[in-house]
């Protein structure tokens, strides 16, 4: 069976979905930078499914200048390649 996944990256609560499950990860601000590790581990779970397609939501136009948030989302994305 072909797997398709969707990722809505966010430093406050990254959403991940496949046809079979959906979850939000990394949303606990009290864990600080550990959120990135939590998000990364969740992305590895998606990669392990060997998806044929992964859709990743981009930042809204009005948030394109979101400096550090933007760079962190790129870092998480690069680690998953």
C-alpha beads as a LAMMPS data file, in Angstrom:
LAMMPS data file: protein, C-alpha beads

81 atoms
80 bonds

1 atom types
1 bond types

-500.0 500.0 xlo xhi
-500.0 500.0 ylo yhi
-500.0 500.0 zlo zhi

Masses

1 110.0

Atoms # bond

1 1 1 0.000 0.000 0.000
2 1 1 1.272 3.482 -0.880
3 1 1 1.600 5.869 2.031
4 1 1 1.036 9.625 1.802
5 1 1 1.908 11.913 4.720
6 1 1 1.193 15.520 5.592
7 1 1 3.331 17.723 7.828
8 1 1 2.354 21.097 9.257
9 1 1 5.646 22.345 10.757
10 1 1 5.444 24.585 13.789
11 1 1 7.669 25.205 16.776
12 1 1 4.604 25.221 18.997
13 1 1 2.916 22.056 17.719
14 1 1 3.961 20.280 14.524
15 1 1 1.101 18.324 12.984
16 1 1 1.734 15.007 11.259
17 1 1 -0.860 12.923 9.462
18 1 1 -1.152 9.811 7.328
19 1 1 -4.374 8.154 6.189
20 1 1 -4.206 5.943 9.317
21 1 1 -3.201 8.352 12.109
22 1 1 -2.688 11.969 13.104
23 1 1 -0.750 13.592 15.932
24 1 1 0.757 16.846 17.155
25 1 1 4.310 16.828 18.503
26 1 1 6.810 19.255 19.993
27 1 1 4.234 21.551 21.543
28 1 1 5.462 21.573 25.119
29 1 1 7.279 24.868 25.617
30 1 1 8.509 23.679 29.019
31 1 1 10.848 21.186 27.292
32 1 1 12.644 24.056 25.500
33 1 1 14.992 23.078 22.694
34 1 1 14.220 19.394 23.312
35 1 1 11.159 20.140 21.114
36 1 1 13.408 19.911 18.052
37 1 1 14.473 16.395 19.038
38 1 1 10.834 15.423 19.595
39 1 1 9.877 16.820 16.168
40 1 1 12.884 15.125 14.553
41 1 1 11.985 11.739 16.084
42 1 1 8.429 12.130 14.799
43 1 1 9.764 12.886 11.309
44 1 1 11.827 9.684 11.473
45 1 1 8.584 7.807 12.171
46 1 1 7.163 9.267 8.954
47 1 1 10.302 8.406 6.954
48 1 1 10.143 4.817 8.284
49 1 1 6.763 4.462 6.562
50 1 1 8.566 4.968 3.216
51 1 1 5.923 7.410 1.937
52 1 1 5.511 7.931 -1.795
53 1 1 4.507 11.546 -1.163
54 1 1 4.941 13.972 1.728
55 1 1 3.118 17.298 1.685
56 1 1 4.683 20.018 3.847
57 1 1 2.816 23.224 4.587
58 1 1 4.790 26.431 4.118
59 1 1 4.523 29.511 6.310
60 1 1 1.723 31.924 5.455
61 1 1 2.744 34.902 3.288
62 1 1 2.449 37.335 6.222
63 1 1 4.921 35.238 8.270
64 1 1 7.682 34.848 5.663
65 1 1 9.956 37.194 7.644
66 1 1 9.720 34.960 10.706
67 1 1 13.517 34.701 10.904
68 1 1 14.341 32.140 13.590
69 1 1 11.119 30.144 13.204
70 1 1 11.756 29.856 9.498
71 1 1 15.344 28.680 10.004
72 1 1 14.299 26.060 12.591
73 1 1 11.661 24.669 10.260
74 1 1 14.258 24.415 7.492
75 1 1 16.646 22.618 9.869
76 1 1 14.012 20.026 10.808
77 1 1 13.178 19.529 7.121
78 1 1 16.811 19.058 6.091
79 1 1 17.405 16.502 8.835
80 1 1 14.566 14.388 7.479
81 1 1 15.931 14.155 3.918

Bonds

1 1 1 2
2 1 2 3
3 1 3 4
4 1 4 5
5 1 5 6
6 1 6 7
7 1 7 8
8 1 8 9
9 1 9 10
10 1 10 11
11 1 11 12
12 1 12 13
13 1 13 14
14 1 14 15
15 1 15 16
16 1 16 17
17 1 17 18
18 1 18 19
19 1 19 20
20 1 20 21
21 1 21 22
22 1 22 23
23 1 23 24
24 1 24 25
25 1 25 26
26 1 26 27
27 1 27 28
28 1 28 29
29 1 29 30
30 1 30 31
31 1 31 32
32 1 32 33
33 1 33 34
34 1 34 35
35 1 35 36
36 1 36 37
37 1 37 38
38 1 38 39
39 1 39 40
40 1 40 41
41 1 41 42
42 1 42 43
43 1 43 44
44 1 44 45
45 1 45 46
46 1 46 47
47 1 47 48
48 1 48 49
49 1 49 50
50 1 50 51
51 1 51 52
52 1 52 53
53 1 53 54
54 1 54 55
55 1 55 56
56 1 56 57
57 1 57 58
58 1 58 59
59 1 59 60
60 1 60 61
61 1 61 62
62 1 62 63
63 1 63 64
64 1 64 65
65 1 65 66
66 1 66 67
67 1 67 68
68 1 68 69
69 1 69 70
70 1 70 71
71 1 71 72
72 1 72 73
73 1 73 74
74 1 74 75
75 1 75 76
76 1 76 77
77 1 77 78
78 1 78 79
79 1 79 80
80 1 80 81
